[in-house]
Amino acid sequence: MHNTKINPNHKLEKRHVAAPAMIFSPSSGKIGGVAKNRIHSLTGGHAHGLDYFMYYPPGIKPSSPIVVSVHGYTRNAAEHAFRLAPVTKEYNAVLIVPYFTRKRFPHFNYLQPDENGVFPDDALDNVLLDVKLRLNMASNRVFLFGYSAGAQFSHRYLMLRGKRISKAALFAPGWYTWPKAELAYPQGLGESQALFGRELQVENLCKTDICVFVGDRDTRRDGSLNTKASIDNLQGKSRLERAKKWVPAINQELPAARHIRLNILDGVGHGFKSNISRKHIDRPIFQWLFEE
């Protein structure tokens, strides 16, 4: 993927994606081998580095903020890059979109490693380091935007190492890790082989300002939704219902000053393309991320 031009209509991505910026070959760029105001396809500088897309506008500084957008179940990373580049440019920020392929990371949403033992959370941290080195950045303002399965990844990532993220917007996770030690991970925080000896802690959420966003029309039980009876019984039967239940449940475990917010968006469903191009949900989400 490194040094190649990416077709946004590739079979792994949604088709007919409008491109506000050009794909540009990293080999002929200006800073760290990459040019400004373009979307780049890159690979993290590691033996098992993660492919990712990056966009940065002309006016960035070493202290400029970084936005990480994590795709959902459909793995439409290129579409995230194309559709979020314009609003990212307005805030003079760097946009990073990691690409967790279905083959390499089939269960990235609950932090399962690839066949080489590389965890998706470690892969993302490597990407952040790679971007800072390429662009000579020293920013400590890193904002996380997780969409659907990407929001599943994001809230578990924050429980693992929240201090690295300043603010996080979680859009409509399909299901959550519940703050119950008696439930095995990933449904709860109890011991499980899926943890690989690691530990997620609710207290880590205190290190990040978090808001859960969900549409008031996000009630369909589509093929990507976890519909196990155990999840339905605890969390509810739709993304909307699950958000309404998880936020107060998790807030019971957090001090009042660090409570997670819930923002229900009127007239919004679940599809990424429609929500960005027609409902413009990127506007309230980025406004919240960047407000002081």
C-alpha positions as CSV (number, residue, x, y, z in Angstrom):
1,M,0.0,0.0,0.0
2,H,3.0,2.3,0.6
3,N,3.8,4.6,-2.4
4,T,0.8,3.5,-4.4
5,K,-2.2,5.4,-5.6
6,I,-5.4,4.2,-4.1
7,N,-8.7,3.9,-6.0
8,P,-11.5,5.0,-3.7
9,N,-13.8,2.7,-5.7
10,H,-11.8,-0.4,-4.7
11,K,-13.9,-3.4,-4.0
12,L,-13.1,-3.1,-0.2
13,E,-14.5,0.4,-0.2
14,K,-17.9,1.9,-0.9
15,R,-18.3,3.0,-4.5
16,H,-18.8,6.4,-6.0
17,V,-17.0,8.3,-3.3
18,A,-16.6,12.0,-4.1
19,A,-13.0,13.1,-3.5
20,P,-12.4,16.6,-2.1
21,A,-8.6,16.1,-2.3
22,M,-6.3,14.2,-4.6
23,I,-4.5,11.0,-3.8
24,F,-0.8,11.9,-4.1
25,S,2.2,9.6,-4.2
26,P,4.3,10.0,-1.0
27,S,7.5,9.8,-2.9
28,S,7.3,13.3,-4.3
29,G,6.0,15.2,-1.2
30,K,7.5,18.1,0.7
31,I,7.5,17.2,4.4
32,G,8.7,13.8,5.5
33,G,8.1,12.7,1.9
34,V,4.4,13.7,1.8
35,A,2.8,16.8,0.3
36,K,0.3,19.2,1.9
37,N,-3.4,19.3,1.0
38,R,-3.4,15.8,-0.3
39,I,-4.7,12.4,0.9
40,H,-1.9,9.9,1.2
41,S,-1.8,6.1,1.5
42,L,1.0,5.1,3.9
43,T,2.2,2.3,6.1
44,G,3.4,2.7,9.6
45,G,7.2,2.4,10.1
46,H,7.3,-1.0,11.8
47,A,8.0,-4.6,10.8
48,H,4.2,-5.2,10.9
49,G,3.1,-1.6,10.3
50,L,-0.5,-0.7,9.7
51,D,-1.7,0.8,6.4
52,Y,-3.4,4.1,6.9
53,F,-4.6,7.2,5.1
54,M,-3.4,10.7,6.1
55,Y,-4.5,14.2,5.1
56,Y,-3.0,17.5,6.3
57,P,-3.7,21.1,5.1
58,P,-1.2,23.7,4.2
59,G,-1.2,25.6,7.5
60,I,-0.4,22.9,10.0
61,K,2.2,23.6,12.7
62,P,4.1,21.2,15.1
63,S,1.4,21.9,17.7
64,S,-1.6,21.3,15.3
65,P,-4.2,18.8,16.5
66,I,-4.5,15.3,15.1
67,V,-7.8,13.6,14.4
68,V,-7.9,9.8,14.2
69,S,-11.0,8.4,12.5
70,V,-11.6,4.7,12.9
71,H,-13.8,3.0,10.3
72,G,-16.6,0.5,11.0
73,Y,-17.4,-3.0,10.0
74,T,-17.3,-2.2,6.3
75,R,-13.7,-1.1,6.5
76,N,-14.4,2.0,4.4
77,A,-11.2,3.7,5.4
78,A,-10.7,5.5,2.1
79,E,-14.2,6.9,2.3
80,H,-13.5,8.3,5.8
81,A,-10.4,10.1,4.5
82,F,-12.2,11.6,1.5
83,R,-15.4,12.6,3.3
84,L,-13.7,14.0,6.5
85,A,-10.9,15.9,4.8
86,P,-12.9,19.1,4.2
87,V,-14.0,19.5,7.8
88,T,-10.5,18.6,9.0
89,K,-9.1,21.3,6.8
90,E,-11.5,23.9,8.4
91,Y,-9.9,23.1,11.8
92,N,-6.4,23.1,10.4
93,A,-5.8,19.6,11.8
94,V,-4.2,16.4,10.6
95,L,-6.5,13.5,9.7
96,I,-5.4,9.9,10.2
97,V,-7.5,6.9,9.2
98,P,-6.1,3.5,10.1
99,Y,-7.1,0.6,7.9
100,F,-7.9,-2.5,9.8
101,T,-8.4,-5.0,7.0
102,R,-10.8,-7.9,7.5
103,K,-8.0,-10.4,6.7
104,R,-5.5,-9.1,9.1
105,F,-7.7,-7.8,11.9
106,P,-11.1,-9.5,11.7
107,H,-11.9,-8.6,15.3
108,F,-10.2,-5.3,15.7
109,N,-13.4,-3.9,17.4
110,Y,-12.5,-5.8,20.6
111,L,-8.7,-5.5,20.3
112,Q,-7.8,-9.0,19.0
113,P,-4.3,-9.4,17.6
114,D,-3.3,-10.5,14.1
115,E,-1.6,-13.8,13.3
116,N,1.8,-12.2,14.2
117,G,0.6,-11.2,17.7
118,V,0.3,-7.5,16.8
119,F,-2.6,-5.8,18.6
120,P,-4.7,-3.2,16.7
121,D,-4.3,-0.7,19.5
122,D,-0.5,-1.1,19.3
123,A,-0.7,-0.7,15.6
124,L,-2.6,2.5,15.9
125,D,-0.1,3.9,18.4
126,N,2.7,3.1,15.9
127,V,0.7,5.0,13.2
128,L,0.5,8.1,15.5
129,L,4.3,7.9,16.1
130,D,4.9,7.5,12.4
131,V,2.8,10.6,11.5
132,K,4.5,12.7,14.1
133,L,7.9,11.7,12.8
134,R,6.9,12.3,9.2
135,L,5.5,15.7,9.8
136,N,7.8,16.8,12.6
137,M,4.9,17.2,15.0
138,A,4.9,17.5,18.8
139,S,1.2,17.8,19.3
140,N,-0.4,16.4,22.4
141,R,-3.9,17.1,21.2
142,V,-5.1,13.9,19.7
143,F,-8.9,13.5,19.0
144,L,-10.5,10.1,18.4
145,F,-13.6,9.6,16.2
146,G,-14.9,6.1,16.2
147,Y,-17.7,5.1,13.9
148,S,-19.8,2.0,14.6
149,A,-17.4,-0.9,15.0
150,G,-14.7,1.8,15.1
151,A,-16.5,3.2,18.2
152,Q,-16.4,-0.3,19.7
153,F,-12.6,-0.3,19.2
154,S,-12.3,3.2,20.5
155,H,-14.1,2.8,23.9
156,R,-12.1,-0.4,24.5
157,Y,-8.9,1.3,23.5
158,L,-9.6,4.1,25.9
159,M,-10.2,1.7,28.7
160,L,-6.8,0.3,27.9
161,R,-4.8,3.5,27.5
162,G,-7.0,6.6,27.6
163,K,-4.3,9.1,28.6
164,R,-3.1,9.2,25.0
165,I,-6.4,10.8,23.7
166,S,-7.6,14.3,24.6
167,K,-11.2,13.9,23.4
168,A,-13.2,11.0,21.9
169,A,-16.4,11.0,19.9
170,L,-18.0,7.5,19.8
171,F,-20.7,7.3,17.1
172,A,-23.2,4.5,17.5
173,P,-21.2,1.5,18.7
174,G,-23.1,-1.8,17.9
175,W,-22.4,-3.0,21.4
176,Y,-20.3,-2.2,24.4
177,T,-18.0,-3.6,27.1
178,W,-20.1,-3.4,30.2
179,P,-18.6,-2.2,33.5
180,K,-19.1,-5.6,35.2
181,A,-16.2,-7.8,36.4
182,E,-18.5,-10.8,36.6
183,L,-19.0,-10.8,32.8
184,A,-16.1,-12.1,30.7
185,Y,-14.4,-9.7,28.3
186,P,-15.4,-8.4,25.8
187,Q,-19.0,-8.4,27.1
188,G,-17.7,-7.3,30.5
189,L,-14.4,-6.7,32.2
190,G,-13.9,-10.2,33.6
191,E,-11.1,-12.5,32.9
192,S,-11.0,-14.0,29.4
193,Q,-8.6,-15.5,26.9
194,A,-9.6,-12.6,24.7
195,L,-7.7,-10.2,27.0
196,F,-4.3,-12.0,26.4
197,G,-3.2,-11.1,29.9
198,R,-4.1,-7.4,29.5
199,E,-6.5,-5.4,31.6
200,L,-9.1,-2.8,30.7
201,Q,-10.0,-0.4,33.4
202,V,-13.1,1.9,33.6
203,E,-10.9,4.4,35.5
204,N,-8.9,5.0,32.3
205,L,-11.9,6.7,30.8
206,C,-11.4,9.5,33.3
207,K,-8.3,10.6,31.3
208,T,-10.4,11.6,28.2
209,D,-13.4,13.8,27.5
210,I,-15.9,11.4,25.8
211,C,-19.2,11.9,24.1
212,V,-21.4,9.1,22.6
213,F,-23.3,10.2,19.5
214,V,-26.2,8.2,18.1
215,G,-29.1,8.9,15.7
216,D,-32.7,8.8,16.9
217,R,-33.4,6.6,13.8
218,D,-30.6,4.1,14.5
219,T,-33.0,1.4,15.5
220,R,-32.5,-1.2,12.7
221,R,-31.2,-4.7,13.5
222,D,-29.0,-5.0,10.5
223,G,-26.5,-7.8,9.6
224,S,-23.5,-6.1,11.3
225,L,-25.3,-5.7,14.7
226,N,-24.5,-8.1,17.5
227,T,-27.8,-9.8,18.1
228,K,-26.8,-12.4,20.7
229,A,-29.5,-12.9,23.4
230,S,-27.0,-12.1,26.1
231,I,-26.3,-8.7,24.5
232,D,-29.9,-7.9,23.8
233,N,-30.9,-8.7,27.4
234,L,-28.3,-6.5,29.0
235,Q,-27.8,-3.7,26.5
236,G,-31.0,-3.5,24.4
237,K,-31.9,-4.4,20.8
238,S,-30.7,-1.4,18.9
239,R,-27.7,1.0,18.8
240,L,-30.0,3.8,20.1
241,E,-31.2,1.7,23.0
242,R,-27.7,0.4,23.8
243,A,-26.3,3.9,23.9
244,K,-29.0,5.1,26.3
245,K,-28.3,2.2,28.6
246,W,-24.4,2.1,28.5
247,V,-23.8,5.8,29.2
248,P,-25.6,5.9,32.5
249,A,-24.2,2.5,33.4
250,I,-20.7,3.6,32.8
251,N,-21.2,7.0,34.5
252,Q,-22.2,5.2,37.7
253,E,-18.6,4.1,37.9
254,L,-17.1,7.5,37.1
255,P,-16.8,10.7,39.2
256,A,-19.4,13.3,38.2
257,A,-16.8,15.6,36.7
258,R,-15.7,12.9,34.2
259,H,-19.2,11.7,33.2
260,I,-19.6,10.7,29.5
261,R,-22.0,12.7,27.5
262,L,-24.8,11.4,25.3
263,N,-25.9,13.3,22.2
264,I,-28.9,11.9,20.3
265,L,-28.9,13.4,16.7
266,D,-32.4,14.1,15.2
267,G,-33.2,12.4,12.0
268,V,-30.0,10.4,11.8
269,G,-29.7,6.7,11.0
270,H,-26.5,4.6,10.7
271,G,-25.1,4.7,7.2
272,F,-21.8,6.6,7.0
273,K,-22.2,8.0,3.5
274,S,-25.7,9.4,4.2
275,N,-24.8,10.7,7.6
276,I,-21.9,12.7,6.3
277,S,-23.1,13.8,2.9
278,R,-26.7,14.4,3.7
279,K,-27.0,14.7,7.5
280,H,-23.6,16.4,8.0
281,I,-23.0,14.8,11.3
282,D,-19.3,15.6,11.0
283,R,-20.2,19.2,11.8
284,P,-21.6,18.7,15.4
285,I,-19.0,16.0,16.1
286,F,-16.0,18.1,15.1
287,Q,-17.5,21.1,16.8
288,W,-17.6,19.2,20.0
289,L,-14.1,17.7,19.5
290,F,-12.5,21.1,19.0
291,E,-14.5,23.2,21.5
292,E,-12.4,24.3,24.5
